[in-house]
């Protein structure tokens, strides 16, 4: 079973509302990724962290999405103003620095009505 | 840039027949290749990853060989089981983080459907 914990499993929001989801990475993993898996099951990279620092993020993430991984607290991904196209499964993954392997949580399924 | 290609969107097999799911890649630097499996409503789970010493990784009857000459990492199993029905993703990350960053780049996935 995955040791990456994501909450909530399901999230329903209206357009324009904020949507926030959380991720507790596997203990000892300094690297955290967020991916969006759309209705066609395609993975889209959103942002990644090493410890608390952002390594990379895509444009979409810079504009409407915000994410953080504070020390001693869950990581979070927040959509400031949800759009219908944001409906997707949001996957958090964590990994070690030297292994190049990511371990995924079960995801938060966001539905924007 | 780095990329992963999975040519089959859907593979339908009868139980007991061999499985082969295709994966080819483009990478500027030496890559690590992975296969992830995702069952319905579950997290993607690591199935296999390539080794740097050309060993062939195996797990749950699946195996894959990294062929740098053909840039391929096809997934194979000698005999499909009903429980193998799932989405399979080939993924790549580069040893040199300057190329793909340290992103894991996924293919579009292949849905394997095993029928009795």
Boltz contact constraints between the chains, C-beta under 6 A:
constraints:
  - contact:
      token1: [A, 2]
      token2: [B, 43]
      max_distance: 6.0
  - contact:
      token1: [A, 41]
      token2: [B, 87]
      max_distance: 6.0
  - contact:
      token1: [A, 41]
      token2: [B, 109]
      max_distance: 6.0
  - contact:
      token1: [A, 42]
      token2: [B, 108]
      max_distance: 6.0
  - contact:
      token1: [A, 43]
      token2: [B, 106]
      max_distance: 6.0
  - contact:
      token1: [A, 45]
      token2: [B, 103]
      max_distance: 6.0
  - contact:
      token1: [A, 56]
      token2: [B, 101]
      max_distance: 6.0
  - contact:
      token1: [A, 100]
      token2: [B, 32]
      max_distance: 6.0
  - contact:
      token1: [A, 100]
      token2: [B, 93]
      max_distance: 6.0
  - contact:
      token1: [A, 102]
      token2: [B, 104]
      max_distance: 6.0
  - contact:
      token1: [A, 104]
      token2: [B, 43]
      max_distance: 6.0
  - contact:
      token1: [A, 104]
      token2: [B, 44]
      max_distance: 6.0
  - contact:
      token1: [A, 105]
      token2: [B, 43]
      max_distance: 6.0
  - contact:
      token1: [A, 106]
      token2: [B, 43]
      max_distance: 6.0
